[in-house]
Amino acid sequence: MAPYKLSCEDWKDAAMKLRDRHRSIMDPYTGKFYFVDSEDVASMTSLLDDPRIITWNDDINLCVSDTVWPLVEQRARERGNIRWVADAPIYTVSRDTLVDIKPPDGFQEVPMSADAISHVSENWTFKVSGIDQFTQLLVEREYPTVCFRDPTGALAAYAATQFHNLLGMLHVLPAFRGKKLGSAAMSVLARKTLAEDAVVGVLVSDNNAVSIHMHTKLGFKAVPGSKVNWSLYTCSG
């Protein structure tokens, strides 16, 4: 299935459904996004067992609500291994609340390039099989991306907008940390994405105090009740 972007209204509706009676299951690497009623265990089980939706013999990344996580975890462990799990609420920002941060003097902002894509594959915490192809696909489909380069042209920082208007893949190379390039990258990237959509978001784990501080300073606010579980499932063989 080809990747796609939800419209602004669809995205906000998705966030609200996480807060209300519906729960979501998402595989961002294929662009698939589904909803089932949290009370309907049979529907959730059917969705997890439908090979047209989830291919359990591949490495997959799942994002689900706290309510349905136990069922997803059970299914994943029956079929293989869970490499890592993290939980995170959705933080959103709008055009009116975003704080604009520019990179330091001398740093040039350019779209994501081939060397940045290689860095994503090497440095992104939530690695899955095919992450380099996924990042390349974002670039080819013209999703907003940001790279900062220093006066010599060296890559300093980057970030990218993923499916469903979620910002991520932020990374600042060690030699350039402490210059607020992370804040600048997320601010510039959010402004680019907001040129097309009225709201964008990030997923930030509750135990990532540095990221929470940075995003709230930029104007992001947590969506109440939107906490989801991210997990990487790896086929056992």
C-alpha positions in Angstrom: 0.0 0.0 0.0 1.4 3.4 -1.0 2.1 5.9 1.8 -0.2 8.8 2.2 -0.9 11.8 4.4 -4.1 12.2 6.4 -5.9 15.5 5.9 -5.7 17.9 8.8 -9.3 17.1 9.8 -8.6 13.3 9.6 -5.5 13.7 11.7 -7.2 15.7 14.4 -10.1 13.2 14.3 -7.5 10.4 14.8 -6.0 12.1 17.8 -9.5 12.6 19.3 -10.4 9.0 18.8 -7.4 8.0 20.8 -8.8 10.1 23.6 -12.3 8.9 23.3 -13.8 5.4 22.8 -11.8 4.3 19.8 -8.3 3.0 19.7 -5.8 2.9 16.9 -3.3 0.6 15.5 -0.7 2.0 13.1 2.3 0.8 11.1 3.9 4.1 9.9 6.4 2.3 7.7 3.6 1.2 5.3 1.3 4.2 5.9 -1.5 2.0 7.2 -3.8 3.4 9.9 -6.8 1.6 11.4 -9.3 2.2 14.2 -11.3 -0.3 16.2 -13.7 0.1 19.1 -11.9 -0.5 22.4 -14.8 -2.6 23.7 -14.9 -4.8 20.6 -12.2 -7.3 21.5 -13.3 -9.6 18.6 -12.7 -6.8 16.1 -9.3 -6.1 17.5 -8.3 -9.7 17.4 -9.6 -10.1 13.8 -7.6 -7.1 12.8 -4.4 -8.4 14.3 -5.0 -11.8 12.7 -5.7 -10.4 9.2 -2.6 -11.0 7.0 -3.8 -8.3 4.6 -3.3 -5.8 7.4 -0.3 -7.1 9.5 2.4 -9.3 8.0 3.7 -11.0 11.1 6.6 -12.6 9.2 8.2 -9.1 8.7 9.8 -6.7 11.1 7.0 -4.3 12.0 6.5 -1.2 14.2 3.2 -0.9 16.0 1.6 2.0 17.7 -1.4 1.3 19.9 -3.3 2.7 22.9 -2.7 1.5 26.5 -6.2 -0.1 26.4 -5.4 -2.6 23.6 -1.7 -2.9 24.2 -2.0 -6.2 26.3 -3.7 -7.9 23.3 -1.2 -6.7 20.8 1.7 -7.7 23.1 0.2 -11.2 23.5 -0.2 -11.6 19.7 3.4 -10.3 19.1 4.9 -12.6 21.6 3.0 -15.6 20.2 4.6 -14.9 16.8 8.1 -13.8 17.7 9.9 -11.2 19.7 9.4 -7.6 20.8 12.7 -5.8 20.5 11.7 -2.7 22.4 8.6 -0.9 23.8 8.1 2.8 24.5 5.0 4.8 25.5 4.4 8.4 24.5 1.6 10.9 24.4 1.0 13.0 21.3 2.1 16.7 21.5 0.6 19.1 18.9 1.3 22.6 17.8 -0.6 25.0 15.5 0.5 28.0 13.4 -0.5 30.4 16.1 1.3 28.6 19.0 4.5 27.6 17.2 7.6 29.5 18.4 10.0 30.3 15.5 13.6 29.4 16.1 16.3 30.1 13.5 19.6 28.2 13.3 22.8 30.0 14.5 24.5 32.4 12.1 26.5 30.5 9.4 24.3 27.4 9.4 22.5 26.8 6.2 19.0 25.1 6.0 18.6 22.6 3.1 16.3 19.6 2.4 17.4 16.2 3.6 20.1 14.7 1.4 21.7 11.3 0.8 24.3 11.6 3.6 21.5 12.6 6.1 19.5 9.5 5.1 22.5 7.4 5.9 22.7 9.0 9.3 19.1 8.2 10.0 19.8 4.5 9.3 22.8 4.6 11.7 21.5 6.8 14.5 17.7 6.7 14.9 16.8 5.0 18.1 13.8 3.2 16.8 15.4 1.1 14.1 13.5 -1.3 11.9 14.4 -3.2 8.8 14.2 -0.9 5.8 14.5 2.4 7.6 16.8 3.8 5.0 14.3 3.0 2.3 11.5 4.5 4.4 13.5 7.7 4.8 14.3 7.8 1.1 10.6 7.4 0.4 9.7 10.4 2.5 12.2 12.5 0.5 10.9 11.2 -2.8 7.3 11.9 -1.9 8.3 15.4 -0.9 7.4 15.2 2.8 8.9 18.2 4.5 12.5 17.6 5.7 15.2 19.8 7.3 19.0 19.6 7.3 21.4 22.1 8.8 25.0 22.4 7.5 27.8 24.4 9.0 29.8 27.0 7.0 32.1 24.3 5.7 29.1 22.3 4.4 29.3 19.6 7.0 26.0 18.0 8.1 25.1 19.2 11.6 21.4 18.3 12.2 18.3 17.0 10.5 14.6 16.1 11.1 11.7 14.9 8.9 8.0 14.9 8.8 6.5 11.3 8.6 3.1 10.0 7.8 0.1 11.5 9.6 1.8 14.9 10.1 4.0 13.5 12.8 7.5 15.1 13.1 10.5 13.0 14.0 13.9 11.5 13.2 15.5 14.5 14.9 19.3 14.1 15.3 22.1 16.6 16.0 25.6 15.3 15.3 27.7 15.3 18.5 30.1 18.0 17.3 27.3 20.5 16.9 25.3 19.9 20.1 24.7 22.8 22.5 23.9 25.2 19.8 20.1 24.8 19.9 20.1 23.2 16.5 17.5 20.6 17.6 15.0 23.3 18.6 15.7 25.1 15.3 15.3 22.0 13.3 11.9 21.1 14.9 10.7 24.7 14.6 11.6 25.0 10.9 10.2 21.6 10.1 7.0 22.3 12.0 6.6 25.6 10.1 7.1 23.9 6.8 4.5 21.2 7.6 2.1 23.8 8.9 2.2 25.5 5.5 0.1 22.6 4.3 -1.8 21.5 7.4 -3.3 23.3 10.3 -1.8 21.0 13.0 1.2 18.8 13.4 2.4 16.6 16.2 5.2 14.6 17.8 5.3 11.6 20.0 7.5 12.2 23.1 8.0 9.6 25.8 7.2 10.7 29.4 10.7 9.8 30.5 12.3 12.1 27.9 12.5 15.3 29.9 14.9 17.0 27.5 12.6 16.5 24.5 9.5 17.5 26.5 11.1 20.7 27.6 12.3 21.5 24.1 8.9 20.9 22.4 6.9 22.7 25.1 9.2 25.7 24.7 8.4 25.6 21.0 4.6 25.7 21.7 3.7 22.0 21.6 1.1 20.8 24.1 0.2 17.2 25.0 -3.2 15.9 23.8 -5.0 14.6 27.0 -5.5 10.9 26.9 -3.5 10.3 23.8 -0.8 8.1 25.2 0.2 5.2 22.9 2.6 2.3 23.0 5.3 2.0 20.3 6.8 -1.4 19.9 9.1 -3.1 17.4 8.2 -6.7 16.6 10.8 -8.9 15.1 9.9 -12.3 13.5 11.5 -15.2 15.3 12.4 -17.0 12.3 
